[in-house]
C-alpha cells in the first residue's frame, strides 16, 4: 500500500485530496500540520507521495514579503528536499493561476501555451519562486508535479468564488445579461482532487493547469447558481445594457471580468479528471444553502 502525506492539516483542499486517495484501496493518506514544525516528525522513508497544500493565499492585509517567502517558498522547498533524501517518489505542489500576473478583464482574456508567468503580487511571486526551486529537484526518481488551479469551489468552501455570486443571485430578480464572450475558468474540488490522484497514478511530472469541463460567463454562472438554489431567475438583455456603463468600476470587473485557461492547456493526454461536470458541480455546491 502506498502512503500519501498531505502537508497542510484541516485545509479544505487537502482534506478532499486525502479523501480521494483513500477511495482507492491501494493508498493510505494522512494530513500533517506544516507551520508548527510537526512535519519534522514524519518518517518520509515510509511515504511515496507528498502533496503540499499549506501556504498563505493572496491577502491584501499581509504586506510582509518575508512571511510569504517563509511559508510559500522556504517551507515547501525544505520539505521537498527532506522527502527526496528519504526516497519519496512524487511531490505535488499546489500553486496558483496568479503566477501569470494577468488580471480579469471585460474582454476575452485567455492564458494559453504562449503565456509566460509574470507574477505581480507577493502571493503569485512566492508561488512562482517555489515552483522554480522545486522543479530543480525533479528527476526520474523524484517527480515534481506543479498544479496551477483557477478558482476552486465546492460545498462548504468558505469564502469561495461561488459564495459571492450566490449572495448576489439571491437579491436580483433578473440576471443582467452582458459580456457573454468573457469567460472565467474555475475548478470543482472533486475535479481538482481527481486530477492530482490521476497525475500521481500515471507518474507525471511538470506544470499543469486543470479546470472544469468549461469556462463560463458571469451570466451563465449566475443562472446555474440560481437553478441550484431553486430560484426562478432569467437573463435580462435590457439590464445587461447598464453593465458597460459602470465598466470602469472594480465591482463590474470583479463580477463580469474574466480570465480563462485555453482548453488545449487543460486537456492532459490520457487523463479524464472531470468527475463532475460544471452544471452538476454548481448544483451540489449551492444546494441546501438557500
VOMI-296015 format. One line per field, with one value per residue (C-alpha): residue number from 1; x, y, z. Coordinates in steps of 0.5 Angstrom, whole numbers, plus 500, padded with zeros to 3 digits. Example, Ala and Ser with C-alpha at 12.3 -4.5 7.8 and 13.67 -1.06 7.14 Angstrom:
residues 2
kolnu	[1,2] .
X	[525,527] .
Y	[491,498] .
Z	[516,514] .
END
This chain:
residues 290
kolnu	[1,2,3,4,5,6,7,8,9,10,11,12,13,14,15,16,17,18,19,20,21,22,23,24,25,26,27,28,29,30,31,32,33,34,35,36,37,38,39,40,41,42,43,44,45,46,47,48,49,50,51,52,53,54,55,56,57,58,59,60,61,62,63,64,65,66,67,68,69,70,71,72,73,74,75,76,77,78,79,80,81,82,83,84,85,86,87,88,89,90,91,92,93,94,95,96,97,98,99,100,101,102,103,104,105,106,107,108,109,110,111,112,113,114,115,116,117,118,119,120,121,122,123,124,125,126,127,128,129,130,131,132,133,134,135,136,137,138,139,140,141,142,143,144,145,146,147,148,149,150,151,152,153,154,155,156,157,158,159,160,161,162,163,164,165,166,167,168,169,170,171,172,173,174,175,176,177,178,179,180,181,182,183,184,185,186,187,188,189,190,191,192,193,194,195,196,197,198,199,200,201,202,203,204,205,206,207,208,209,210,211,212,213,214,215,216,217,218,219,220,221,222,223,224,225,226,227,228,229,230,231,232,233,234,235,236,237,238,239,240,241,242,243,244,245,246,247,248,249,250,251,252,253,254,255,256,257,258,259,260,261,262,263,264,265,266,267,268,269,270,271,272,273,274,275,276,277,278,279,280,281,282,283,284,285,286,287,288,289,290] .
X	[500,503,503,501,503,498,502,497,492,485,485,479,483,488,482,479,485,486,479,480,487,483,478,483,485,492,493,493,493,494,495,501,501,506,507,508,514,510,512,519,516,514,518,519,522,516,512,511,508,508,502,504,498,500,501,499,494,493,492,492,493,499,505,511,515,519,513,510,517,518,511,510,518,522,518,516,523,525,520,521,529,528,523,527,533,528,526,520,518,513,512,506,506,499,501,496,494,496,503,502,500,494,488,481,478,472,474,476,482,486,492,495,501,505,503,509,509,510,507,505,503,507,503,504,511,512,509,513,519,517,516,522,526,522,523,530,530,525,529,527,527,523,518,515,508,506,499,496,489,484,479,477,470,465,461,463,469,469,470,470,469,462,459,460,456,451,449,448,443,439,438,437,430,434,441,444,446,453,460,458,464,468,469,472,476,474,475,471,474,473,476,482,483,482,487,492,490,491,497,501,498,501,507,507,512,512,507,499,493,487,480,473,470,468,470,463,461,458,451,452,455,449,444,447,447,440,438,442,438,432,431,427,432,432,437,436,439,436,439,445,446,447,453,458,456,460,465,470,469,472,465,464,471,470,463,464,471,474,481,481,486,485,482,488,492,488,487,492,493,491,487,480,479,472,469,463,461,460,453,452,458,455,448,452,456,450,444,441,444,438] .
Y	[500,507,512,520,525,532,538,542,540,541,545,545,543,538,534,533,531,526,523,522,518,514,512,507,501,502,508,511,518,523,530,534,540,545,551,549,544,538,535,534,528,525,519,520,514,511,516,515,522,528,534,541,545,549,556,564,565,572,577,585,586,582,586,582,579,575,572,570,567,563,560,559,558,556,551,547,547,545,539,537,536,532,528,527,525,520,517,520,519,524,531,535,543,547,553,559,562,568,566,569,576,577,581,580,584,586,583,576,574,567,564,559,556,562,566,567,567,575,575,582,580,578,571,570,571,567,561,562,562,556,553,554,552,545,544,544,538,534,528,521,518,525,527,534,536,543,545,552,551,557,559,553,552,546,545,548,552,558,565,561,564,562,564,572,570,566,572,577,572,572,579,580,579,578,577,583,579,582,581,573,573,574,567,565,559,555,548,544,541,534,535,538,532,527,531,530,523,521,525,521,515,516,518,525,531,538,544,543,548,544,547,545,542,549,556,561,568,571,571,563,562,566,563,556,558,560,554,550,555,553,560,562,567,569,573,580,584,590,590,588,595,598,594,597,604,602,598,603,600,595,592,591,588,583,581,581,581,574,570,563,558,555,549,546,548,544,538,533,527,520,523,525,528,531,527,532,537,544,545,539,541,548,545,541,547,551,546,547,554,558] .
Z	[500,498,503,502,506,506,508,511,516,516,510,505,499,503,506,500,496,502,501,494,495,501,496,493,497,494,498,505,506,512,514,517,520,517,520,527,525,526,519,522,526,519,517,510,508,509,505,497,495,499,497,499,500,506,505,505,500,497,503,502,509,509,506,509,504,508,511,504,503,509,508,501,499,504,507,501,499,505,506,499,500,506,502,496,501,504,498,497,489,488,490,489,490,490,486,483,477,480,478,471,474,469,472,470,464,461,454,452,457,455,458,453,452,450,456,461,468,470,478,480,487,493,493,486,486,492,489,482,486,490,483,480,486,486,479,480,485,480,476,474,482,485,480,482,480,480,480,478,479,478,483,487,489,492,498,504,501,506,502,496,489,488,495,493,487,490,495,489,486,492,491,484,481,474,472,468,461,459,457,455,451,457,461,468,469,475,478,483,489,487,480,482,487,482,477,483,484,477,476,481,479,472,475,471,473,470,471,470,469,470,470,470,463,461,463,464,463,469,467,466,472,476,472,474,481,481,479,484,489,486,485,478,475,468,464,462,456,458,465,461,458,464,466,461,464,470,467,470,477,481,482,475,473,479,477,470,468,466,466,463,461,454,453,450,456,461,457,459,455,458,464,465,471,471,476,476,470,472,472,477,481,482,484,489,492,493,494,501,502,501] .
END
